[in-house]
Amino acid sequence: MSSTDPSPFMRPAGQAAPVAPAAPAAAAAPPSIPARPQGVNADSTAAARAAAEFGRRVGENVGRAIVGKHDVVELLLVALLADGHVLLEDVPGVGKTTLARAVAASIEGRFSRIQCTPDLLPSDVTGLNYFNQKDQEFRFRSGPVFTNFLLADEINRATPRTQSALLQAMQERQVTLETETHSLPLPFLVLATQNPIELEGTFPLPEAQMDRFLLRLKLGYPALEEEDEMLTRFERADPLHGLAGVASTSDVAALQQQVRTIHVSDDVRRYILELVRATRTAPAVSLGASPRGSLALYRAAQALAALRGRDFVIPSDVQHLTAPVLVHRIHLSPQMRLRGRTAEQVVADVVAGIPVPVTR
């Protein structure tokens, strides 16, 4: 399935997609659109159509509360359909909480928020067993992690002990307390925020936790026109309060399985592996991306292709995701950090150094 309108997120909210005239049956595909590779089946095509329609409806609905940021919304939906988690690194006040609440409301999902502080305990996240004097037995009281969308605000202000309370939940979608294991609602997405400017009173996330985030995103400041529209839109009321659902959590759970049928050719699969493995041998890197990074890039590329209405992954999908997926998974050597090199620059160099497969 191909489309000349690659992403519904690049259109203003409420504007319909342009209808392209029907092409003759014998006409060749436009040069900018790769030919459909062999191996694409009916399941892939159905998954792409369903995901593209889901992305259009949710993207337009979120656009009623969030001005601009279409690319960030698209990537957040990529994480949702790829069953991953998102780390938002940005300064306060750019709309991180509003974005999380808008997406949760759009799919009628449960939303919980944790304000991370140094005195936050693991039981404040997962819940605890308490003794019920009336029944003379212990009962489990679930914590805020038992939700569909968990916003962990300023996660690096929680102590390492509390941060580790999320490790099992993020990886296994369950929480173990004493001898009992409790399953989390599905879908389950952790949206964690941290301020990269303030360092006092913070605890850097360990490698095991960073590796569990599928994507690391930045919202950034809005453009002048977007900020002006925001002032107008929020003049009388917060549009988030009246935001209705346009999908359900069961729709998301079904799409998470469907997008895994999106076709990935052998050449593109090898391209993904070469990109990730190159981060481990780059001279500026002391610790490269793990095999979980390869799987994350693979799953995210499938979700992105589906959201853009394609039933197969192309190299540009992979390239679009290399920075959000890989930057937070690598560590530069001390010498490179002293020279002012950044992980973003190193990943860009890796992408530039790997030959792009030619779509046949």
C-alpha positions as CSV (number, residue, x, y, z in Angstrom):
1,M,0.0,0.0,0.0
2,S,1.5,3.3,-1.1
3,S,0.5,6.9,-0.6
4,T,1.6,10.2,-2.0
5,D,0.4,11.9,1.2
6,P,3.0,10.2,3.5
7,S,1.9,11.4,6.9
8,P,-1.4,12.7,8.2
9,F,0.4,14.5,11.0
10,M,1.8,17.2,8.8
11,R,-1.6,18.6,8.0
12,P,-3.5,21.1,10.2
13,A,-6.1,19.5,12.5
14,G,-9.5,19.0,10.7
15,Q,-8.1,19.3,7.2
16,A,-8.9,16.3,5.0
17,A,-6.2,14.5,3.1
18,P,-6.0,15.5,-0.6
19,V,-7.6,12.9,-2.9
20,A,-5.2,11.9,-5.6
21,P,-6.7,11.0,-9.1
22,A,-6.8,7.4,-9.9
23,A,-3.7,6.2,-11.9
24,P,-4.0,4.0,-14.9
25,A,-3.6,0.3,-14.2
26,A,-0.4,0.1,-16.2
27,A,1.2,3.3,-14.9
28,A,4.5,2.9,-13.1
29,A,4.9,4.1,-9.5
30,P,6.2,7.7,-9.1
31,P,10.0,7.9,-8.7
32,S,9.6,9.2,-5.1
33,I,7.6,6.1,-4.0
34,P,9.4,2.8,-3.8
35,A,7.9,-0.2,-5.6
36,R,6.1,-2.6,-3.3
37,P,8.6,-5.4,-2.5
38,Q,7.8,-9.1,-2.8
39,G,6.5,-10.6,0.4
40,V,3.8,-8.1,1.2
41,N,0.6,-9.9,2.0
42,A,-3.1,-9.0,2.7
43,D,-2.4,-8.9,6.5
44,S,0.2,-6.2,6.0
45,T,-2.1,-4.1,3.8
46,A,-5.0,-4.4,6.2
47,A,-2.7,-3.4,9.1
48,A,-1.4,-0.3,7.2
49,R,-4.9,0.9,6.4
50,A,-6.1,0.4,10.0
51,A,-3.0,2.1,11.5
52,A,-3.2,5.0,9.0
53,E,-6.9,5.6,9.8
54,F,-6.1,5.3,13.6
55,G,-3.3,7.8,13.3
56,R,-5.4,10.3,11.3
57,R,-8.2,10.3,13.9
58,V,-6.0,10.4,16.9
59,G,-3.7,13.0,15.4
60,E,-6.5,15.3,14.5
61,N,-8.1,14.9,17.9
62,V,-4.8,15.6,19.8
63,G,-4.4,18.6,17.5
64,R,-7.4,20.2,19.2
65,A,-5.4,20.5,22.4
66,I,-1.8,20.6,21.2
67,V,-0.8,23.4,18.7
68,G,1.7,22.1,16.2
69,K,4.2,19.4,17.2
70,H,2.8,17.0,14.5
71,D,6.1,15.1,14.3
72,V,6.2,14.5,18.1
73,V,2.6,13.3,18.1
74,E,3.4,10.9,15.3
75,L,6.4,9.5,17.1
76,L,4.4,9.2,20.3
77,L,1.9,7.1,18.4
78,V,4.8,5.1,17.0
79,A,5.8,4.2,20.5
80,L,2.2,3.3,21.4
81,L,1.7,1.0,18.4
82,A,5.2,-0.5,18.9
83,D,4.4,-1.2,22.6
84,G,7.2,1.0,23.9
85,H,7.8,3.8,26.3
86,V,8.9,7.4,25.8
87,L,11.4,9.7,27.6
88,L,10.7,13.4,27.1
89,E,13.6,15.6,27.8
90,D,12.7,19.3,27.8
91,V,12.3,22.4,29.9
92,P,9.1,22.9,31.9
93,G,6.0,24.5,30.3
94,V,6.3,23.2,26.7
95,G,3.2,20.9,26.9
96,K,4.6,17.5,28.0
97,T,1.7,16.7,30.4
98,T,-0.9,18.2,28.0
99,L,0.4,15.9,25.2
100,A,0.2,12.8,27.4
101,R,-3.3,13.6,28.7
102,A,-4.5,14.4,25.1
103,V,-3.3,11.0,23.7
104,A,-4.8,9.2,26.7
105,A,-8.2,10.9,26.3
106,S,-8.2,10.2,22.6
107,I,-8.0,6.4,23.1
108,E,-10.2,6.5,26.2
109,G,-7.4,5.1,28.3
110,R,-6.7,5.5,32.0
111,F,-4.2,8.2,32.9
112,S,-2.1,8.4,36.1
113,R,0.6,10.9,37.0
114,I,3.5,10.6,39.5
115,Q,5.3,13.6,40.6
116,C,8.8,12.2,41.3
117,T,10.6,13.6,44.3
118,P,13.5,12.3,46.5
119,D,11.0,11.1,49.2
120,L,8.9,9.1,46.8
121,L,8.8,5.4,47.8
122,P,8.6,2.4,45.5
123,S,5.3,1.5,47.1
124,D,4.0,4.9,46.1
125,V,4.4,3.7,42.5
126,T,3.6,0.0,42.5
127,G,1.2,-0.2,45.5
128,L,1.4,-2.3,48.6
129,N,-0.1,-5.1,50.7
130,Y,-1.9,-3.9,53.8
131,F,-3.6,-5.8,56.6
132,N,-7.4,-5.5,56.5
133,Q,-8.5,-5.7,60.2
134,K,-12.1,-6.4,59.2
135,D,-11.3,-9.5,57.2
136,Q,-8.1,-10.4,59.2
137,E,-6.1,-10.8,56.0
138,F,-3.7,-9.0,53.7
139,R,-5.1,-7.1,50.7
140,F,-3.3,-5.6,47.7
141,R,-3.9,-1.9,47.1
142,S,-2.7,-1.0,43.5
143,G,-0.6,2.0,42.9
144,P,-0.7,4.5,40.0
145,V,1.4,2.2,37.8
146,F,-1.8,0.2,37.2
147,T,-3.0,2.4,34.3
148,N,-2.7,2.7,30.5
149,F,-0.7,5.9,30.5
150,L,1.7,6.6,33.3
151,L,3.3,10.1,33.3
152,A,6.4,10.0,35.5
153,D,7.1,13.7,35.8
154,E,10.8,14.6,36.5
155,I,11.7,10.9,36.8
156,N,15.3,11.8,37.5
157,R,14.3,13.4,40.8
158,A,13.3,10.1,42.3
159,T,15.9,8.0,44.0
160,P,17.4,5.0,42.2
161,R,15.4,2.7,44.5
162,T,12.1,4.3,43.4
163,Q,13.3,4.4,39.7
164,S,13.9,0.7,39.8
165,A,10.3,0.1,40.8
166,L,9.4,0.8,37.2
167,L,11.9,-1.6,35.6
168,Q,9.7,-4.8,35.8
169,A,6.6,-2.9,34.8
170,M,8.2,-1.3,31.7
171,Q,9.7,-4.6,30.5
172,E,7.2,-7.3,31.6
173,R,4.0,-5.3,32.0
174,Q,3.6,-6.8,35.5
175,V,4.5,-6.0,39.1
176,T,5.7,-8.5,41.7
177,L,5.2,-7.8,45.4
178,E,6.4,-10.4,47.8
179,T,5.2,-13.7,46.3
180,E,2.4,-12.4,44.1
181,T,2.6,-11.1,40.5
182,H,0.0,-8.6,39.3
183,S,-0.6,-7.9,35.6
184,L,-0.9,-4.4,34.3
185,P,-3.7,-3.1,32.1
186,L,-2.9,-3.2,28.4
187,P,-1.9,-1.1,26.5
188,F,0.7,0.3,29.0
189,L,2.9,3.2,28.2
190,V,5.3,5.1,30.4
191,L,5.8,8.7,29.4
192,A,8.7,10.0,31.6
193,T,9.9,13.6,31.6
194,Q,13.1,15.1,32.9
195,N,14.6,18.6,32.8
196,P,18.1,18.4,31.1
197,I,19.0,21.8,32.5
198,E,18.7,21.3,36.3
199,L,21.1,18.9,37.8
200,E,20.8,19.7,41.6
201,G,18.8,17.1,43.5
202,T,18.6,14.7,40.5
203,F,19.6,11.1,40.1
204,P,20.7,10.1,36.6
205,L,18.8,7.2,35.1
206,P,20.8,3.9,35.0
207,E,21.6,2.2,31.7
208,A,19.1,-0.5,32.3
209,Q,16.3,2.1,32.7
210,M,17.4,4.2,29.7
211,D,17.5,1.1,27.5
212,R,13.8,0.4,28.3
213,F,12.6,3.6,26.6
214,L,11.8,3.0,23.0
215,L,12.2,6.7,22.1
216,R,13.7,9.8,23.5
217,L,11.9,12.9,22.3
218,K,12.1,16.7,22.7
219,L,9.2,19.0,22.1
220,G,11.1,22.3,21.9
221,Y,9.6,25.8,21.9
222,P,6.7,26.5,19.5
223,A,7.0,28.8,16.5
224,L,5.7,32.3,16.7
225,E,2.5,31.5,14.8
226,E,1.9,28.4,16.9
227,E,2.3,30.2,20.2
228,D,0.0,33.0,19.0
229,E,-2.6,30.3,18.1
230,M,-2.2,28.7,21.5
231,L,-3.0,32.0,23.3
232,T,-6.1,32.3,21.2
233,R,-7.2,28.8,21.7
234,F,-6.7,28.8,25.5
235,E,-8.2,32.3,25.9
236,R,-11.6,31.1,27.3
237,A,-11.1,27.5,28.3
238,D,-8.7,24.6,28.2
239,P,-9.7,22.5,25.1
240,L,-8.3,19.4,26.8
241,H,-11.3,19.3,29.2
242,G,-13.8,18.7,26.4
243,L,-11.6,16.2,24.4
244,A,-13.6,13.1,23.5
245,G,-12.2,9.7,22.6
246,V,-11.9,8.7,19.0
247,A,-10.5,5.2,19.6
248,S,-10.4,2.6,22.4
249,T,-7.7,0.7,24.2
250,S,-8.9,-2.5,22.6
251,D,-8.2,-0.8,19.2
252,V,-4.6,-0.1,20.3
253,A,-4.1,-3.6,21.6
254,A,-5.3,-5.0,18.2
255,L,-3.1,-2.6,16.2
256,Q,-0.1,-3.5,18.2
257,Q,-0.4,-7.0,16.9
258,Q,-1.3,-6.0,13.4
259,V,1.7,-3.7,12.8
260,R,4.0,-6.6,13.4
261,T,2.9,-8.0,10.1
262,I,4.3,-4.9,8.2
263,H,6.8,-6.3,5.8
264,V,10.5,-5.7,6.3
265,S,12.7,-6.9,3.5
266,D,16.0,-8.7,4.0
267,D,17.9,-5.6,2.8
268,V,16.2,-3.3,5.2
269,R,16.6,-5.7,8.1
270,R,20.3,-6.0,7.4
271,Y,20.4,-2.1,7.2
272,I,18.9,-1.9,10.7
273,L,21.5,-4.4,12.1
274,E,24.4,-2.6,10.5
275,L,23.3,0.8,11.9
276,V,23.0,-0.6,15.4
277,R,26.2,-2.6,15.3
278,A,28.1,0.4,14.0
279,T,27.3,2.2,17.2
280,R,29.3,-0.4,19.1
281,T,32.5,0.0,17.0
282,A,32.4,3.8,16.5
283,P,35.7,5.3,17.8
284,A,33.9,8.0,19.8
285,V,31.6,5.5,21.6
286,S,32.5,3.6,24.8
287,L,29.2,1.8,25.0
288,G,27.0,1.1,22.0
289,A,23.4,0.2,21.5
290,S,22.3,-3.2,22.9
291,P,20.3,-5.9,20.9
292,R,17.2,-4.4,22.5
293,G,18.1,-1.3,20.4
294,S,18.0,-3.4,17.2
295,L,14.6,-4.7,18.1
296,A,13.4,-1.2,19.1
297,L,14.4,0.2,15.7
298,Y,12.8,-2.7,13.9
299,R,9.5,-2.4,15.7
300,A,9.4,1.4,15.5
301,A,10.1,1.3,11.8
302,Q,7.1,-1.1,11.3
303,A,4.8,1.2,13.3
304,L,6.0,4.3,11.4
305,A,5.5,2.7,8.0
306,A,1.9,1.6,9.0
307,L,1.0,5.1,10.4
308,R,2.1,6.5,7.1
309,G,-0.1,4.1,5.2
310,R,2.5,1.7,3.9
311,D,2.5,-2.0,4.3
312,F,6.3,-2.3,4.0
313,V,9.3,-0.5,5.6
314,I,11.6,1.6,3.5
315,P,15.1,2.9,4.5
316,S,13.9,6.4,5.1
317,D,11.6,5.1,7.9
318,V,14.7,3.7,9.6
319,Q,16.7,6.8,9.1
320,H,13.9,9.0,10.6
321,L,14.0,6.9,13.7
322,T,17.7,6.4,14.3
323,A,18.1,9.5,16.5
324,P,15.0,9.0,18.7
325,V,15.8,5.3,19.1
326,L,19.6,5.2,19.4
327,V,20.9,8.4,20.9
328,H,20.0,7.6,24.5
329,R,21.4,4.1,24.2
330,I,25.0,5.0,23.5
331,H,27.7,6.5,25.7
332,L,30.5,8.6,24.4
333,S,34.1,8.2,25.6
334,P,35.3,10.9,28.1
335,Q,37.7,12.3,25.5
336,M,34.9,12.9,23.0
337,R,32.7,14.6,25.6
338,L,35.6,16.9,26.5
339,R,35.9,17.8,22.8
340,G,32.2,18.8,22.7
341,R,31.0,15.9,20.6
342,T,27.4,14.8,21.2
343,A,25.6,11.5,20.8
344,E,23.4,13.1,18.2
345,Q,26.4,13.9,16.0
346,V,27.9,10.4,16.5
347,V,24.6,8.7,15.4
348,A,24.4,11.1,12.4
349,D,27.9,10.0,11.4
350,V,27.0,6.4,11.8
351,V,24.0,6.8,9.5
352,A,26.1,8.7,6.9
353,G,28.7,5.9,6.9
354,I,26.3,3.0,6.2
355,P,25.3,2.4,2.6
356,V,21.5,2.7,2.1
357,P,20.0,-0.4,0.5
358,V,18.4,0.1,-2.9
359,T,14.7,-0.9,-3.1
360,R,14.2,-3.3,-5.9
